[in-house]
Amino acid sequence: MDGGTGIGDQGCERARAWASLQLDGEVSQLEAALLDVHLRRCPTCAAAVDETASVTQLLRAAPLEQPTRPLFAPAERRPTRTRPVALRLALAATLAALAAGLGVLAGSVGGDS
């Protein structure tokens, strides 16, 4: 990847990562300076960065595609809710069972003294 410059793959990978960040305005000043130095020494990376920048510019300038049909089908009907009466009956039954259990427990603890 070094284009015969002897820079090495790791330096090229780092430079291409910085170039990608630079396209998004996310590269630091130091990284931009190091990228510039690398690109002056490595024609392979310079060509790759130019090509990536051109493709990125074309993609960003292209109009957004609109879907030809909805991405999500509308819901047929709303989920049914538990009716308040049924909920109250379930709560009452649970409380009655709890009270009976506590009564049995209280009788077994305090029954034989």
GUTORDREN-723003 format. One record per atom (N, C-alpha, C): residue in three letters; residue number from 1; x, y, z. Coordinates in steps of 0.001 Angstrom, whole numbers. Example, Ala and Ser with C-alpha at 12.3 -4.5 7.8 and 13.67 -1.06 7.14 Angstrom:
2
REC / Ala / 1 / 13190 / -5690 / 7800
REC / Ala / 1 / 12300 / -4500 / 7800
REC / Ala / 1 / 13200 / -3300 / 7800
REC / Ser / 2 / 12850 / -2250 / 7080
REC / Ser / 2 / 13670 / -1060 / 7140
REC / Ser / 2 / 12900 / 30 / 7870
END
This chain:
113
REC / Met / 1 / 808 / -1207 / 0
REC / Met / 1 / 0 / 0 / 0
REC / Met / 1 / 844 / 1261 / 0
REC / Asp / 2 / 2111 / 1102 / 183
REC / Asp / 2 / 2924 / 2304 / 328
REC / Asp / 2 / 3341 / 2906 / -1008
REC / Gly / 3 / 2947 / 2297 / -2132
REC / Gly / 3 / 3254 / 2870 / -3435
REC / Gly / 3 / 4751 / 2950 / -3709
REC / Gly / 4 / 5523 / 2096 / -3061
REC / Gly / 4 / 6959 / 2122 / -3275
REC / Gly / 4 / 7684 / 3174 / -2464
REC / Thr / 5 / 7007 / 3822 / -1542
REC / Thr / 5 / 7642 / 4882 / -760
REC / Thr / 5 / 8278 / 4359 / 508
REC / Gly / 6 / 7921 / 3126 / 914
REC / Gly / 6 / 8457 / 2578 / 2144
REC / Gly / 6 / 7760 / 3089 / 3387
REC / Ile / 7 / 6612 / 3751 / 3237
REC / Ile / 7 / 5901 / 4308 / 4393
REC / Ile / 7 / 5276 / 3200 / 5233
REC / Gly / 8 / 4690 / 2192 / 4602
REC / Gly / 8 / 4154 / 1054 / 5331
REC / Gly / 8 / 2643 / 1063 / 5442
REC / Asp / 9 / 2099 / -146 / 5599
REC / Asp / 9 / 647 / -323 / 5641
REC / Asp / 9 / -9 / 381 / 6815
REC / Gln / 10 / 620 / 334 / 7975
REC / Gln / 10 / 14 / 947 / 9159
REC / Gln / 10 / -137 / 2455 / 8991
REC / Gly / 11 / 866 / 3100 / 8443
REC / Gly / 11 / 784 / 4536 / 8188
REC / Gly / 11 / -280 / 4858 / 7160
REC / Cys / 12 / -398 / 4001 / 6150
REC / Cys / 12 / -1414 / 4211 / 5118
REC / Cys / 12 / -2819 / 4032 / 5689
REC / Glu / 13 / -3004 / 3015 / 6511
REC / Glu / 13 / -4319 / 2800 / 7135
REC / Glu / 13 / -4711 / 3999 / 7992
REC / Arg / 14 / -3776 / 4492 / 8768
REC / Arg / 14 / -4039 / 5647 / 9626
REC / Arg / 14 / -4378 / 6876 / 8782
REC / Ala / 15 / -3620 / 7079 / 7706
REC / Ala / 15 / -3860 / 8234 / 6836
REC / Ala / 15 / -5238 / 8158 / 6198
REC / Arg / 16 / -5639 / 6986 / 5777
REC / Arg / 16 / -6961 / 6844 / 5151
REC / Arg / 16 / -8081 / 7034 / 6167
REC / Ala / 17 / -7842 / 6629 / 7394
REC / Ala / 17 / -8835 / 6884 / 8449
REC / Ala / 17 / -8958 / 8384 / 8702
REC / Trp / 18 / -7826 / 9076 / 8744
REC / Trp / 18 / -7856 / 10534 / 8930
REC / Trp / 18 / -8554 / 11211 / 7759
REC / Ala / 19 / -8309 / 10709 / 6545
REC / Ala / 19 / -8949 / 11287 / 5360
REC / Ala / 19 / -10465 / 11139 / 5450
REC / Ser / 20 / -10917 / 10000 / 5925
REC / Ser / 20 / -12356 / 9786 / 6100
REC / Ser / 20 / -12924 / 10749 / 7134
REC / Leu / 21 / -12208 / 10917 / 8234
REC / Leu / 21 / -12641 / 11873 / 9258
REC / Leu / 21 / -12661 / 13296 / 8708
REC / Gln / 22 / -11686 / 13607 / 7868
REC / Gln / 22 / -11596 / 14952 / 7302
REC / Gln / 22 / -12799 / 15253 / 6406
REC / Leu / 23 / -13274 / 14261 / 5674
REC / Leu / 23 / -14448 / 14448 / 4816
REC / Leu / 23 / -15677 / 14850 / 5627
REC / Asp / 24 / -15722 / 14405 / 6875
REC / Asp / 24 / -16849 / 14723 / 7755
REC / Asp / 24 / -16552 / 15894 / 8683
REC / Gly / 25 / -15391 / 16527 / 8519
REC / Gly / 25 / -15029 / 17651 / 9374
REC / Gly / 25 / -14691 / 17240 / 10794
REC / Glu / 26 / -14223 / 16005 / 10968
REC / Glu / 26 / -13974 / 15466 / 12306
REC / Glu / 26 / -12494 / 15249 / 12615
REC / Val / 27 / -11605 / 15724 / 11774
REC / Val / 27 / -10182 / 15495 / 11986
REC / Val / 27 / -9584 / 16678 / 12760
REC / Ser / 28 / -8645 / 16382 / 13655
REC / Ser / 28 / -7987 / 17453 / 14412
REC / Ser / 28 / -6960 / 18155 / 13526
REC / Gln / 29 / -6476 / 19294 / 13989
REC / Gln / 29 / -5461 / 20031 / 13225
REC / Gln / 29 / -4178 / 19212 / 13091
REC / Leu / 30 / -3801 / 18530 / 14157
REC / Leu / 30 / -2597 / 17708 / 14113
REC / Leu / 30 / -2768 / 16568 / 13113
REC / Glu / 31 / -3911 / 15894 / 13174
REC / Glu / 31 / -4160 / 14793 / 12247
REC / Glu / 31 / -4186 / 15291 / 10800
REC / Ala / 32 / -4766 / 16459 / 10573
REC / Ala / 32 / -4806 / 17034 / 9220
REC / Ala / 32 / -3393 / 17317 / 8714
REC / Ala / 33 / -2540 / 17827 / 9586
REC / Ala / 33 / -1153 / 18115 / 9194
REC / Ala / 33 / -402 / 16822 / 8889
REC / Leu / 34 / -585 / 15806 / 9733
REC / Leu / 34 / 73 / 14520 / 9495
REC / Leu / 34 / -449 / 13869 / 8216
REC / Leu / 35 / -1738 / 14001 / 7965
REC / Leu / 35 / -2326 / 13470 / 6735
REC / Leu / 35 / -1712 / 14147 / 5518
REC / Asp / 36 / -1581 / 15458 / 5577
REC / Asp / 36 / -1006 / 16214 / 4462
REC / Asp / 36 / 421 / 15745 / 4163
REC / Val / 37 / 1206 / 15552 / 5206
REC / Val / 37 / 2586 / 15073 / 5028
REC / Val / 37 / 2573 / 13687 / 4389
REC / His / 38 / 1714 / 12816 / 4882
REC / His / 38 / 1647 / 11448 / 4354
REC / His / 38 / 1246 / 11455 / 2879
REC / Leu / 39 / 233 / 12254 / 2539
REC / Leu / 39 / -256 / 12266 / 1159
REC / Leu / 39 / 787 / 12816 / 187
REC / Arg / 40 / 1643 / 13723 / 649
REC / Arg / 40 / 2716 / 14236 / -210
REC / Arg / 40 / 3771 / 13167 / -481
REC / Arg / 41 / 3909 / 12221 / 433
REC / Arg / 41 / 4931 / 11180 / 296
REC / Arg / 41 / 4388 / 9883 / -309
REC / Cys / 42 / 3070 / 9692 / -269
REC / Cys / 42 / 2489 / 8408 / -685
REC / Cys / 42 / 1458 / 8626 / -1799
REC / Pro / 43 / 1864 / 8454 / -3049
REC / Pro / 43 / 939 / 8678 / -4157
REC / Pro / 43 / -235 / 7700 / -4170
REC / Thr / 44 / -42 / 6501 / -3641
REC / Thr / 44 / -1133 / 5525 / -3601
REC / Thr / 44 / -2254 / 6026 / -2698
REC / Cys / 45 / -1896 / 6503 / -1527
REC / Cys / 45 / -2907 / 7042 / -607
REC / Cys / 45 / -3515 / 8327 / -1157
REC / Ala / 46 / -2699 / 9163 / -1780
REC / Ala / 46 / -3211 / 10417 / -2343
REC / Ala / 46 / -4280 / 10125 / -3385
REC / Ala / 47 / -4041 / 9126 / -4240
REC / Ala / 47 / -5027 / 8760 / -5259
REC / Ala / 47 / -6285 / 8182 / -4612
REC / Ala / 48 / -6102 / 7336 / -3602
REC / Ala / 48 / -7254 / 6734 / -2920
REC / Ala / 48 / -8088 / 7797 / -2218
REC / Val / 49 / -7432 / 8754 / -1585
REC / Val / 49 / -8142 / 9823 / -879
REC / Val / 49 / -8885 / 10713 / -1872
REC / Asp / 50 / -8264 / 11013 / -3005
REC / Asp / 50 / -8939 / 11815 / -4035
REC / Asp / 50 / -10187 / 11103 / -4549
REC / Glu / 51 / -10057 / 9807 / -4798
REC / Glu / 51 / -11196 / 9034 / -5295
REC / Glu / 51 / -12315 / 8978 / -4257
REC / Thr / 52 / -11954 / 8746 / -3015
REC / Thr / 52 / -12953 / 8699 / -1943
REC / Thr / 52 / -13656 / 10041 / -1795
REC / Ala / 53 / -12908 / 11119 / -1884
REC / Ala / 53 / -13502 / 12453 / -1778
REC / Ala / 53 / -14463 / 12713 / -2933
REC / Ser / 54 / -14098 / 12277 / -4140
REC / Ser / 54 / -14973 / 12469 / -5302
REC / Ser / 54 / -16270 / 11689 / -5157
REC / Val / 55 / -16164 / 10437 / -4743
REC / Val / 55 / -17362 / 9606 / -4563
REC / Val / 55 / -18238 / 10178 / -3457
REC / Thr / 56 / -17623 / 10610 / -2377
REC / Thr / 56 / -18383 / 11197 / -1268
REC / Thr / 56 / -19129 / 12439 / -1727
REC / Gln / 57 / -18468 / 13279 / -2501
REC / Gln / 57 / -19101 / 14503 / -2999
REC / Gln / 57 / -20284 / 14166 / -3909
REC / Leu / 58 / -20121 / 13175 / -4780
REC / Leu / 58 / -21219 / 12763 / -5660
REC / Leu / 58 / -22403 / 12225 / -4865
REC / Leu / 59 / -22122 / 11398 / -3872
REC / Leu / 59 / -23199 / 10827 / -3056
REC / Leu / 59 / -23947 / 11898 / -2273
REC / Arg / 60 / -23215 / 12847 / -1732
REC / Arg / 60 / -23865 / 13906 / -956
REC / Arg / 60 / -24680 / 14846 / -1834
REC / Ala / 61 / -24293 / 14987 / -3103
REC / Ala / 61 / -25012 / 15871 / -4019
REC / Ala / 61 / -26230 / 15192 / -4651
REC / Ala / 62 / -26261 / 13874 / -4629
REC / Ala / 62 / -27360 / 13137 / -5263
REC / Ala / 62 / -28660 / 13348 / -4488
REC / Pro / 63 / -29791 / 13425 / -5213
REC / Pro / 63 / -31072 / 13566 / -4520
REC / Pro / 63 / -31405 / 12283 / -3761
REC / Leu / 64 / -32112 / 12451 / -2665
REC / Leu / 64 / -32514 / 11293 / -1872
REC / Leu / 64 / -33579 / 10504 / -2614
REC / Glu / 65 / -33461 / 9212 / -2577
REC / Glu / 65 / -34464 / 8343 / -3184
REC / Glu / 65 / -35671 / 8256 / -2262
REC / Gln / 66 / -36839 / 8298 / -2860
REC / Gln / 66 / -38073 / 8152 / -2091
REC / Gln / 66 / -38585 / 6724 / -2266
REC / Pro / 67 / -39049 / 6085 / -1213
REC / Pro / 67 / -39562 / 4722 / -1348
REC / Pro / 67 / -40806 / 4704 / -2238
REC / Thr / 68 / -40951 / 3641 / -3017
REC / Thr / 68 / -42105 / 3533 / -3910
REC / Thr / 68 / -43352 / 3067 / -3176
REC / Arg / 69 / -43169 / 2474 / -2025
REC / Arg / 69 / -44308 / 2047 / -1199
REC / Arg / 69 / -43930 / 2241 / 262
REC / Pro / 70 / -44910 / 2251 / 1144
REC / Pro / 70 / -44607 / 2470 / 2567
REC / Pro / 70 / -43668 / 1392 / 3108
REC / Leu / 71 / -42794 / 1803 / 3984
REC / Leu / 71 / -41860 / 859 / 4587
REC / Leu / 71 / -42518 / 17 / 5671
REC / Phe / 72 / -43541 / 566 / 6298
REC / Phe / 72 / -44238 / -137 / 7363
REC / Phe / 72 / -45718 / -167 / 7036
REC / Ala / 73 / -46326 / -1310 / 7207
REC / Ala / 73 / -47765 / -1423 / 6973
REC / Ala / 73 / -48500 / -813 / 8158
REC / Pro / 74 / -49594 / -104 / 7903
REC / Pro / 74 / -50356 / 457 / 9022
REC / Pro / 74 / -50966 / -663 / 9863
REC / Ala / 75 / -51112 / -408 / 11123
REC / Ala / 75 / -51682 / -1400 / 12035
REC / Ala / 75 / -53148 / -1614 / 11698
REC / Glu / 76 / -53572 / -2866 / 11714
REC / Glu / 76 / -54966 / -3196 / 11413
REC / Glu / 76 / -55899 / -2658 / 12496
REC / Arg / 77 / -55559 / -2920 / 13734
REC / Arg / 77 / -56375 / -2441 / 14852
REC / Arg / 77 / -55473 / -2295 / 16063
REC / Arg / 78 / -55953 / -1563 / 17011
REC / Arg / 78 / -55183 / -1344 / 18230
REC / Arg / 78 / -55276 / -2575 / 19116
REC / Pro / 79 / -54259 / -2861 / 19873
REC / Pro / 79 / -54330 / -3986 / 20812
REC / Pro / 79 / -55429 / -3740 / 21841
REC / Thr / 80 / -56085 / -4812 / 22226
REC / Thr / 80 / -57157 / -4668 / 23217
REC / Thr / 80 / -56551 / -4495 / 24595
REC / Arg / 81 / -57186 / -3679 / 25375
REC / Arg / 81 / -56740 / -3436 / 26748
REC / Arg / 81 / -57517 / -4335 / 27699
REC / Thr / 82 / -56899 / -4612 / 28831
REC / Thr / 82 / -57614 / -5327 / 29877
REC / Thr / 82 / -58693 / -4399 / 30410
REC / Arg / 83 / -59859 / -4909 / 30514
REC / Arg / 83 / -60976 / -4081 / 30981
REC / Arg / 83 / -60796 / -3778 / 32467
REC / Pro / 84 / -61158 / -2585 / 32903
REC / Pro / 84 / -60995 / -2219 / 34311
REC / Pro / 84 / -61701 / -3184 / 35268
REC / Val / 85 / -62870 / -3702 / 34898
REC / Val / 85 / -63600 / -4618 / 35784
REC / Val / 85 / -62809 / -5903 / 35964
REC / Ala / 86 / -62295 / -6456 / 34886
REC / Ala / 86 / -61521 / -7692 / 34974
REC / Ala / 86 / -60254 / -7472 / 35795
REC / Leu / 87 / -59655 / -6326 / 35644
REC / Leu / 87 / -58452 / -6009 / 36401
REC / Leu / 87 / -58769 / -5898 / 37892
REC / Arg / 88 / -59875 / -5269 / 38202
REC / Arg / 88 / -60269 / -5135 / 39617
REC / Arg / 88 / -60585 / -6491 / 40236
REC / Leu / 89 / -61259 / -7359 / 39487
REC / Leu / 89 / -61564 / -8698 / 40008
REC / Leu / 89 / -60285 / -9497 / 40246
REC / Ala / 90 / -59340 / -9404 / 39342
REC / Ala / 90 / -58075 / -10116 / 39514
REC / Ala / 90 / -57321 / -9588 / 40729
REC / Leu / 91 / -57347 / -8278 / 40922
REC / Leu / 91 / -56689 / -7678 / 42076
REC / Leu / 91 / -57369 / -8110 / 43373
REC / Ala / 92 / -58698 / -8139 / 43383
REC / Ala / 92 / -59439 / -8554 / 44580
REC / Ala / 92 / -59142 / -10014 / 44915
REC / Ala / 93 / -59081 / -10879 / 43913
REC / Ala / 93 / -58788 / -12292 / 44154
REC / Ala / 93 / -57372 / -12464 / 44695
REC / Thr / 94 / -56447 / -11705 / 44176
REC / Thr / 94 / -55065 / -11771 / 44657
REC / Thr / 94 / -54972 / -11316 / 46103
REC / Leu / 95 / -55656 / -10216 / 46435
REC / Leu / 95 / -55640 / -9721 / 47815
REC / Leu / 95 / -56309 / -10701 / 48772
REC / Ala / 96 / -57393 / -11348 / 48344
REC / Ala / 96 / -58074 / -12333 / 49197
REC / Ala / 96 / -57160 / -13520 / 49467
REC / Ala / 97 / -56459 / -13991 / 48444
REC / Ala / 97 / -55539 / -15111 / 48628
REC / Ala / 97 / -54389 / -14721 / 49546
REC / Leu / 98 / -53910 / -13504 / 49415
REC / Leu / 98 / -52842 / -13013 / 50274
REC / Leu / 98 / -53310 / -12919 / 51722
REC / Ala / 99 / -54520 / -12407 / 51935
REC / Ala / 99 / -55068 / -12295 / 53296
REC / Ala / 99 / -55257 / -13674 / 53918
REC / Ala / 100 / -55741 / -14630 / 53130
REC / Ala / 100 / -55928 / -15988 / 53654
REC / Ala / 100 / -54584 / -16599 / 54021
REC / Gly / 101 / -53594 / -16381 / 53187
REC / Gly / 101 / -52263 / -16906 / 53482
REC / Gly / 101 / -51677 / -16285 / 54731
REC / Leu / 102 / -51872 / -14989 / 54921
REC / Leu / 102 / -51379 / -14326 / 56129
REC / Leu / 102 / -52123 / -14815 / 57366
REC / Gly / 103 / -53423 / -15088 / 57222
REC / Gly / 103 / -54202 / -15609 / 58350
REC / Gly / 103 / -53705 / -16977 / 58782
REC / Val / 104 / -53422 / -17836 / 57825
REC / Val / 104 / -52900 / -19170 / 58144
REC / Val / 104 / -51541 / -19040 / 58803
REC / Leu / 105 / -50709 / -18176 / 58287
REC / Leu / 105 / -49378 / -17969 / 58848
REC / Leu / 105 / -49470 / -17418 / 60270
REC / Ala / 106 / -50352 / -16455 / 60511
REC / Ala / 106 / -50502 / -15874 / 61848
REC / Ala / 106 / -51031 / -16911 / 62832
REC / Gly / 107 / -51944 / -17767 / 62387
REC / Gly / 107 / -52486 / -18809 / 63259
REC / Gly / 107 / -51449 / -19846 / 63624
REC / Ser / 108 / -50560 / -20166 / 62709
REC / Ser / 108 / -49555 / -21186 / 63001
REC / Ser / 108 / -48439 / -20640 / 63875
REC / Val / 109 / -48195 / -19347 / 63832
REC / Val / 109 / -47137 / -18756 / 64640
REC / Val / 109 / -47630 / -18532 / 66066
REC / Gly / 110 / -48830 / -18021 / 66258
REC / Gly / 110 / -49291 / -17668 / 67597
REC / Gly / 110 / -50268 / -18659 / 68202
REC / Gly / 111 / -50548 / -19801 / 67565
REC / Gly / 111 / -51568 / -20732 / 68032
REC / Gly / 111 / -51179 / -21539 / 69249
REC / Asp / 112 / -50053 / -22169 / 69322
REC / Asp / 112 / -49645 / -23049 / 70424
REC / Asp / 112 / -48578 / -22387 / 71269
REC / Ser / 113 / -48962 / -21713 / 72333
REC / Ser / 113 / -47982 / -21063 / 73195
REC / Ser / 113 / -47842 / -21769 / 74486
END
